[in-house]
């Protein structure tokens, strides 16, 4: 195909107003392009005469392909699950140091040794005879004999009551300094009835604090009274809260009197 000759144009630049020289080398002549655009196009031959025949699918082949695809899918899912587990284990290994792994292994070894020893002791024959063990059960516990608690046959209930007393005694020791400080603080605005009731309340508290252990030993204070005492101590703790005793003596005394706390508990009956 003959190529068009080279020619030059000089268009004007809109921005600067000056003419520029452009060198144009077309690859195809204008006449050839016009003839190609106007002339007849040579299309492809029609294939209507050739009929395409599709072979029918084989059911066995379809079943085999589906089975292989299902197996591949199962393998892919299992592989993905194993890869996720591997990533989690690698992260755990990165986080855990060598010292932690050693400590964990040592703890497991100690636990296994203890279990093995316990099992060996359980399987071993008894060291004492049946009569010796029966005689030991008839003897009261050592802490009962030392503290002089009567009713040793109710050993289990008495021991639970003694543990309960120890917890209440801690709460009384925590409330005692606050009541003593409130009693000693100067107060000129509290009315006489409030002062009278507050004085009795403090006196009963001091008496109960001094003789609570003795009353528990003698079993003169009942479980119901211990429950009331625990409830009263909780009220006292809530009344004091975080208030400064020197700044609010009247308010604290009124609240203690109005809260209906009573420490006149467990006195032995004559």
C-alpha positions as CSV (number, residue, x, y, z in Angstrom):
1,X,0.0,0.0,0.0
2,X,1.6,3.4,-1.0
3,X,2.2,5.8,1.8
4,X,1.3,9.5,1.6
5,X,4.0,12.1,1.3
6,X,5.2,14.1,4.2
7,X,3.6,17.5,4.9
8,X,3.8,20.2,7.5
9,X,1.1,22.3,9.2
10,X,1.3,25.4,11.3
11,X,-1.6,25.7,13.7
12,X,-2.0,28.6,16.0
13,X,-1.6,28.0,19.8
14,X,-4.7,29.2,21.6
15,X,-2.9,29.9,24.8
16,X,0.1,31.8,23.5
17,X,-1.3,33.1,20.1
18,X,1.8,31.9,18.3
19,X,1.9,29.5,15.4
20,X,3.7,26.1,15.8
21,X,5.1,23.9,13.2
22,X,4.0,20.2,13.2
23,X,5.6,17.6,11.0
24,X,3.0,14.9,9.9
25,X,4.0,11.6,8.4
26,X,0.9,9.6,7.6
27,X,1.2,5.9,7.2
28,X,-1.6,5.5,4.6
29,X,-2.7,7.8,1.8
30,X,-6.1,9.6,2.0
31,X,-7.4,8.0,-1.1
32,X,-6.7,4.5,0.3
33,X,-8.6,5.3,3.5
34,X,-11.6,6.7,1.6
35,X,-11.7,3.7,-0.7
36,X,-11.7,1.3,2.3
37,X,-14.4,3.3,4.0
38,X,-16.7,3.5,1.0
39,X,-15.9,0.3,-0.9
40,X,-17.6,-3.1,-0.2
41,X,-16.6,-5.1,2.8
42,X,-15.6,-8.7,2.4
43,X,-17.3,-10.6,5.3
44,X,-16.9,-14.1,6.4
45,X,-18.7,-17.0,4.8
46,X,-21.9,-18.2,6.3
47,X,-21.7,-21.5,8.2
48,X,-25.3,-22.3,8.2
49,X,-24.8,-25.4,6.3
50,X,-22.5,-26.9,8.9
51,X,-24.6,-28.4,11.7
52,X,-22.8,-28.9,15.1
53,X,-23.4,-32.3,16.7
54,X,-23.0,-32.4,20.5
55,X,-22.2,-35.8,22.0
56,X,-24.6,-36.8,24.8
57,X,-23.0,-36.8,28.3
58,X,-22.2,-40.0,30.0
59,X,-23.8,-40.4,33.5
60,X,-20.9,-42.4,34.9
61,X,-18.4,-39.7,33.7
62,X,-20.6,-37.0,35.3
63,X,-20.7,-38.9,38.6
64,X,-16.9,-39.5,38.5
65,X,-16.2,-35.8,37.9
66,X,-18.6,-34.7,40.7
67,X,-17.0,-37.2,43.1
68,X,-13.5,-35.9,42.4
69,X,-14.6,-32.3,42.8
70,X,-16.2,-33.2,46.2
71,X,-13.0,-34.9,47.4
72,X,-11.0,-32.0,46.3
73,X,-13.3,-29.6,48.2
74,X,-13.0,-31.7,51.3
75,X,-9.2,-31.8,51.1
76,X,-9.1,-28.0,50.6
77,X,-11.3,-27.4,53.7
78,X,-9.2,-29.7,55.8
79,X,-6.1,-28.1,54.6
80,X,-7.4,-24.7,55.5
81,X,-8.4,-25.8,59.0
82,X,-5.0,-27.3,59.6
83,X,-3.3,-24.2,58.4
84,X,-5.4,-22.0,60.8
85,X,-4.5,-24.3,63.7
86,X,-0.9,-24.1,62.7
87,X,-1.0,-20.3,62.7
88,X,-2.7,-20.3,66.2
89,X,0.0,-22.6,67.6
90,X,2.8,-20.5,66.1
91,X,1.3,-17.4,67.7
92,X,1.0,-19.1,71.1
93,X,4.6,-20.3,70.8
94,X,5.7,-16.8,70.0
95,X,3.9,-15.4,73.0
96,X,4.9,-18.0,75.5
97,X,8.5,-17.8,76.6
98,X,10.8,-20.7,77.4
99,X,10.6,-20.1,81.2
100,X,6.8,-20.3,81.1
101,X,7.0,-23.6,79.2
102,X,9.5,-25.0,81.7
103,X,7.4,-23.9,84.7
104,X,4.2,-25.4,83.2
105,X,6.0,-28.7,82.6
106,X,7.4,-28.7,86.1
107,X,3.9,-28.1,87.6
108,X,2.4,-30.9,85.5
109,X,5.2,-33.2,86.7
110,X,4.6,-32.3,90.4
111,X,0.8,-32.8,90.0
112,X,1.4,-36.3,88.4
113,X,3.7,-37.2,91.3
114,X,1.2,-36.2,93.9
115,X,-1.6,-38.1,92.3
116,X,0.6,-41.2,92.0
117,X,1.5,-40.9,95.7
118,X,-2.1,-40.4,96.7
119,X,-3.1,-43.4,94.7
120,X,-0.4,-45.5,96.3
121,X,-1.5,-44.4,99.8
122,X,-5.1,-45.3,99.0
123,X,-4.2,-48.7,97.8
124,X,-1.9,-49.3,100.8
125,X,-3.4,-51.3,103.7
126,X,-4.6,-49.3,106.8
127,X,-1.9,-48.6,109.4
128,X,-4.4,-48.8,112.4
129,X,-6.9,-51.4,113.2
130,X,-10.6,-50.9,113.2
131,X,-10.9,-50.7,117.0
132,X,-8.2,-48.1,117.2
133,X,-9.9,-45.9,114.7
134,X,-13.2,-46.2,116.6
135,X,-11.6,-45.2,119.9
136,X,-10.1,-42.1,118.2
137,X,-13.6,-41.1,117.0
138,X,-15.0,-41.4,120.5
139,X,-12.4,-38.9,121.8
140,X,-13.5,-35.2,121.4
141,X,-11.4,-32.9,119.2
142,X,-8.4,-31.3,120.8
143,X,-9.6,-27.7,120.3
144,X,-12.9,-28.5,122.1
145,X,-11.0,-29.8,125.2
146,X,-8.7,-26.7,125.2
147,X,-11.5,-24.1,124.9
148,X,-13.8,-25.8,127.3
149,X,-16.9,-25.9,125.1
150,X,-19.6,-28.1,126.6
151,X,-21.7,-30.3,124.1
152,X,-18.7,-32.1,122.4
153,X,-21.1,-34.5,120.7
154,X,-22.2,-31.6,118.4
155,X,-18.7,-31.2,117.3
156,X,-19.4,-30.2,113.7
157,X,-22.0,-27.5,114.5
158,X,-19.8,-26.1,117.3
159,X,-16.7,-25.9,115.0
160,X,-18.7,-24.0,112.3
161,X,-20.1,-21.6,115.0
162,X,-16.5,-20.9,116.2
163,X,-15.4,-20.1,112.6
164,X,-18.4,-17.8,112.3
165,X,-17.4,-16.1,115.6
166,X,-13.9,-15.4,114.3
167,X,-15.3,-13.6,111.2
168,X,-17.7,-11.5,113.4
169,X,-14.8,-10.7,115.8
170,X,-12.8,-9.2,112.9
171,X,-15.7,-6.9,112.0
172,X,-16.2,-5.8,115.7
173,X,-12.5,-5.0,115.9
174,X,-12.8,-2.9,112.8
175,X,-15.9,-1.0,114.2
176,X,-14.5,-0.5,117.7
177,X,-12.0,2.4,116.9
178,X,-14.7,4.4,115.1
179,X,-17.2,4.2,117.9
180,X,-14.5,5.0,120.5
181,X,-13.4,8.0,118.5
182,X,-17.0,9.2,118.1
183,X,-17.5,8.8,121.8
184,X,-14.5,11.0,122.7
185,X,-15.0,13.8,120.1
186,X,-16.4,17.1,121.5
187,X,-20.1,17.6,120.6
188,X,-22.3,20.5,121.9
189,X,-25.2,20.3,119.4
190,X,-26.6,16.8,120.1
191,X,-29.7,16.6,122.1
192,X,-29.9,14.8,125.5
193,X,-32.1,11.8,124.4
194,X,-29.7,11.0,121.5
195,X,-26.7,11.2,123.8
196,X,-28.4,8.9,126.3
197,X,-29.3,6.3,123.7
198,X,-25.8,6.6,122.1
199,X,-24.2,6.1,125.5
200,X,-26.1,2.9,126.1
201,X,-25.3,1.7,122.6
202,X,-21.5,2.2,123.2
203,X,-21.6,0.5,126.6
204,X,-23.4,-2.5,125.2
205,X,-20.9,-2.7,122.4
206,X,-17.9,-2.6,124.7
207,X,-19.5,-5.3,127.0
208,X,-20.3,-7.5,124.0
209,X,-16.8,-7.0,122.5
210,X,-15.2,-8.0,125.9
211,X,-17.3,-11.1,126.5
212,X,-18.2,-12.3,123.0
213,X,-15.7,-15.2,123.0
214,X,-16.8,-16.3,126.4
215,X,-20.5,-16.3,125.4
216,X,-19.7,-18.3,122.3
217,X,-17.7,-20.9,124.4
218,X,-20.6,-21.2,126.8
219,X,-23.1,-21.3,124.0
220,X,-25.2,-18.6,125.6
221,X,-25.4,-16.6,122.4
222,X,-27.7,-18.1,119.8
223,X,-27.2,-18.3,116.1
224,X,-30.1,-15.9,115.5
225,X,-28.3,-13.3,117.7
226,X,-25.1,-13.8,115.8
227,X,-27.0,-13.2,112.6
228,X,-28.5,-10.0,114.0
229,X,-25.0,-8.9,115.3
230,X,-23.5,-9.4,111.8
231,X,-26.3,-7.3,110.3
232,X,-25.9,-4.5,112.9
233,X,-22.1,-4.4,112.2
234,X,-22.8,-4.0,108.5
235,X,-25.2,-1.1,109.3
236,X,-22.5,0.6,111.4
237,X,-19.9,0.3,108.7
238,X,-22.4,1.8,106.1
239,X,-23.2,4.7,108.5
240,X,-19.6,5.7,109.0
241,X,-18.6,5.2,105.4
242,X,-15.9,7.7,104.5
243,X,-17.2,10.6,106.6
244,X,-14.8,12.4,109.0
245,X,-15.9,11.8,112.5
246,X,-14.7,15.2,113.8
247,X,-16.8,17.1,111.3
248,X,-20.0,15.1,111.6
249,X,-20.4,13.9,115.2
250,X,-24.1,14.9,115.6
251,X,-25.1,13.4,112.3
252,X,-23.3,10.1,113.0
253,X,-24.8,9.7,116.5
254,X,-28.3,10.4,115.2
255,X,-27.9,7.8,112.4
256,X,-26.6,5.2,114.8
257,X,-29.6,5.7,117.2
258,X,-32.2,5.8,114.4
259,X,-30.8,2.7,112.7
260,X,-32.1,0.5,115.6
261,X,-28.8,-1.3,116.2
262,X,-28.7,-3.3,119.4
263,X,-25.6,-4.9,121.0
264,X,-27.3,-6.2,124.1
265,X,-27.0,-9.8,123.0
266,X,-26.0,-13.1,124.4
267,X,-26.1,-12.2,128.1
268,X,-26.4,-15.4,130.2
269,X,-29.7,-15.7,131.9
270,X,-29.8,-15.9,135.7
